[in-house]
Amino acid sequence: MAAMPELTLDTGLRVSPDAAFRELDGEGVLLDLGSGRYFGLDPVALRTWQMLSDGLTLRAIRDRLLDEFDVDAPTLESDLLTFVRDLLGRGLVSTGTI
């Protein structure tokens, strides 16, 4: 298995065409069309997914999330990178330009 590329706030990302998304009552649901698995998104993950889908960089996403949620920068950045690594591992996003 290939090693996952290093992930930074400047890594280019694109949403997989195999990821179907729906927002339901302030929360999000992702469906991996390839595996048929569903993933629930809390409000922060939901906003992150929306901004990833809009083509924003992780740096821009971090800055917007800091404005929208009451969280300190180091915690948010760590959680953001962990969430995106999980998405990468599941094939729901990939590195590269949009």
Contacts in CASP RR format, 6 or more apart in sequence:
PFRMAT RR
TARGET T0000
AUTHOR 0000-0000-0000
METHOD contacts of the structure
MODEL  1
MAAMPELTLDTGLRVSPDAAFRELDGEGVLLDLGSGRYFGLDPVALRTWQ
MLSDGLTLRAIRDRLLDEFDVDAPTLESDLLTFVRDLLGRGLVSTGTI
4 85 0 8 1.000
4 88 0 8 1.000
4 89 0 8 1.000
5 11 0 8 1.000
5 95 0 8 1.000
7 58 0 8 1.000
7 81 0 8 1.000
7 84 0 8 1.000
7 85 0 8 1.000
7 88 0 8 1.000
7 95 0 8 1.000
8 58 0 8 1.000
9 57 0 8 1.000
9 58 0 8 1.000
9 59 0 8 1.000
9 62 0 8 1.000
9 77 0 8 1.000
9 81 0 8 1.000
10 57 0 8 1.000
10 58 0 8 1.000
10 59 0 8 1.000
11 58 0 8 1.000
11 95 0 8 1.000
11 96 0 8 1.000
12 57 0 8 1.000
12 58 0 8 1.000
12 95 0 8 1.000
12 96 0 8 1.000
12 97 0 8 1.000
12 98 0 8 1.000
13 52 0 8 1.000
13 55 0 8 1.000
13 58 0 8 1.000
13 84 0 8 1.000
13 93 0 8 1.000
13 94 0 8 1.000
13 95 0 8 1.000
13 96 0 8 1.000
13 98 0 8 1.000
14 55 0 8 1.000
14 93 0 8 1.000
14 94 0 8 1.000
14 95 0 8 1.000
14 96 0 8 1.000
14 97 0 8 1.000
14 98 0 8 1.000
15 52 0 8 1.000
15 53 0 8 1.000
15 92 0 8 1.000
15 93 0 8 1.000
16 91 0 8 1.000
16 92 0 8 1.000
16 93 0 8 1.000
16 94 0 8 1.000
18 32 0 8 1.000
18 33 0 8 1.000
18 34 0 8 1.000
18 91 0 8 1.000
18 92 0 8 1.000
19 30 0 8 1.000
19 31 0 8 1.000
19 32 0 8 1.000
19 33 0 8 1.000
19 91 0 8 1.000
19 92 0 8 1.000
19 93 0 8 1.000
20 30 0 8 1.000
20 31 0 8 1.000
20 33 0 8 1.000
21 28 0 8 1.000
21 29 0 8 1.000
21 30 0 8 1.000
21 31 0 8 1.000
21 49 0 8 1.000
21 53 0 8 1.000
22 28 0 8 1.000
22 29 0 8 1.000
22 31 0 8 1.000
23 29 0 8 1.000
23 46 0 8 1.000
26 43 0 8 1.000
26 46 0 8 1.000
27 40 0 8 1.000
27 41 0 8 1.000
27 42 0 8 1.000
27 43 0 8 1.000
27 46 0 8 1.000
28 40 0 8 1.000
28 41 0 8 1.000
28 45 0 8 1.000
28 46 0 8 1.000
28 49 0 8 1.000
29 38 0 8 1.000
29 39 0 8 1.000
29 40 0 8 1.000
29 41 0 8 1.000
30 38 0 8 1.000
30 39 0 8 1.000
30 40 0 8 1.000
30 41 0 8 1.000
30 49 0 8 1.000
30 92 0 8 1.000
31 37 0 8 1.000
31 38 0 8 1.000
31 39 0 8 1.000
32 38 0 8 1.000
32 39 0 8 1.000
32 90 0 8 1.000
32 91 0 8 1.000
32 92 0 8 1.000
37 90 0 8 1.000
39 90 0 8 1.000
39 92 0 8 1.000
41 48 0 8 1.000
41 49 0 8 1.000
43 69 0 8 1.000
44 65 0 8 1.000
44 69 0 8 1.000
44 71 0 8 1.000
44 79 0 8 1.000
45 83 0 8 1.000
47 64 0 8 1.000
47 65 0 8 1.000
47 68 0 8 1.000
47 69 0 8 1.000
48 61 0 8 1.000
48 65 0 8 1.000
48 80 0 8 1.000
48 83 0 8 1.000
48 84 0 8 1.000
51 60 0 8 1.000
51 61 0 8 1.000
51 64 0 8 1.000
52 61 0 8 1.000
52 84 0 8 1.000
52 87 0 8 1.000
52 93 0 8 1.000
55 98 0 8 1.000
56 64 0 8 1.000
58 80 0 8 1.000
58 81 0 8 1.000
58 84 0 8 1.000
61 80 0 8 1.000
62 73 0 8 1.000
62 76 0 8 1.000
62 77 0 8 1.000
62 80 0 8 1.000
65 71 0 8 1.000
65 76 0 8 1.000
65 80 0 8 1.000
66 73 0 8 1.000
66 76 0 8 1.000
69 76 0 8 1.000
71 79 0 8 1.000
84 93 0 8 1.000
87 93 0 8 1.000
88 94 0 8 1.000
88 95 0 8 1.000
END
